[in-house]
Amino acid sequence: MSGSVLAIYISAEAGAEPQPIGAAELVAGRGIIGDRYYQRRGTFSEKLQDSHDWEVTLIEQEEIERFNAQRGSSLDAGSFRRNIVTSGVRLNDLVGRRFGVGSALLEGLRLCEPCAHLGRHLGIEVVETMVHRAGIRARIISGAEVGPGAPVSIDPRSAG
């Protein structure tokens, strides 16, 4: 299974609208340079400080399109407040596995379920519609610069 990165988003401050960037520097144990969580300023930073599941979030473009079709909306990928938008790879299958994003190595930690915070931004229907479809949280094992077009692939040594 392999896919690719379509877009990358960061928010410099908690609550700020995510902005697309042309390339991102993923740093092991820290996150994406320039993102709120890298600076420990995310909405849930204190609650999550001892875990690594705030380092990077990913979502499938296919799930965004499914949501828009089902709800008759036209939300862009940044609206879902995830860092990396992918295509061609089922992200839920990467929980508990290591996978590559370009030259970076990540580990899928858990599903990134829609929460009340996302519901306030997009409307409460996003919570019910995107359950188990809103992407994953991952930690960065080894960092690298990545950008749109970078391949996403399962590490063949990964369990699963």
N, C-alpha and C positions, 0 to 999 in steps of 0.2 A: 504494500500500500504506500503510495506517495502522492503528495499534493504540492501546493506552492503557496507562498505568501502573496496576498493581493494588496494589502495595505497595512500600515502601522500607525497607531495613534498613541499620543501621550497627552496628559493633562498636567500642567505645572503645579496646580493647586487643587485641593479637595473642592469638589463642586464645580470646577471650571469645565467648560466644554472641551472634549477631546479634540486635539488637532492632528491632522495627518502630517507625517514626516517622511522624507524621502529615504532615510536609512536610520537605523537605530543601533546603538551600541549596547549590547546585552552584557551585563556584568554579574558574574557568579556571586551569589549571596547578597546582592543589592537591587537588581532590577534593570530597568532601562534608564540610561542617563537622560535627565531632563524630565522624567515622569515624577509625579507626586510621591509615589511609594519609594522611589530611589532616595528621595529627600526626607522620607518618613513623615509625609504630610498628607497621606491619604485619609479618606473618611474613616476607615477602621484600623488605622496604623497601630494604635496602642494595643487594641484587642489581638491583633495578629503578629505582634512584634517577635514572638518566639517561634512562629512558624515561618515557612518560606513561601507559602501559597499566595503571597501578595507580589512576588517578584515579577510575574508576567501572566497575563490572561490571554486566551485565544478563543476565537469564535469562527464558525464556518459561515462563509457567504451563502451557502445553500440554505442554512437555517434562517438567515436574515431574509432571503427571498421568499422562503416558505411563510414566514411570519407576515411579510408584506402582502403576499397573495391572499392569505387567509383573512387578514384584517382589512384589506383594501387600503393599505397605507403605502407610503413610499419613503420610509425611514432609511437614512444612509447608514453605513456600517459604524461610523463613529457614534451614532446615537445609542448604541448598545454598550458603550463604555468599556470595551475590551481593547487590549493593546494590539494584538495581531489578528488580522482577518485572513483566513485560509480558504482554499478551494481544493477539492479533490481528495480530502482526507477526512475520515470520520474521527473527530477529536475524542469523543467519549471512549473510543477503543485505546486511547493513549494513557488513560488513568492507570497508574501503577507501572508504567513503562517509560523507558528512556527513548527519546527521539531527537532527530536533528532538525534544526531550522537553519538552513544555510550551513555555516561552519560551527554554529553554536550547538551545544548538547543540553537538552532540557529533560526534566522528568515530570510527567503528569502526576499531580498530587490528588486532585479531586475535581468533581464537576463544579462549575462556577454557576450555581443556580441563580435565577433572577431573584432579587430581593426587593424590599419595600423602597429602598433608595432608588433603584432602577425604575420601579413603579411610579415614583413621584416624578421622574423625568419623562417617562414614556406613556404613562397611564397604567392603571392597575391590570388591564388585560394582558400586559406583557408578562406578568408574573405567572398567570395560569397558562398562557399559550407557549411560553418558552421553558417550562419545567423540563429538565433533562435535555435541553436543546440550546442552552445559552453559553456553551463553551466549557472550557476547563481552566483550572489554575495550575501553574507549573513553577518549578524552581529551576534556576539556571545552574547547571553542573559546570559547564565551561562556556565562557562568553565569546562573543565575536560580533562584528558588525553585520547586520542583515538588512535587507531591503526587499521591496516588492520583486517577485520573481524567484526569490530564494526557495529551494526545494524544502519540503517537509517530509521526512521519512523516518520510519521506525528503525531504531538501532537494532541490528540483527542479534546482538548479545543480550538484548532486553528480555526479561521474563514476559510471559503472556501466553 
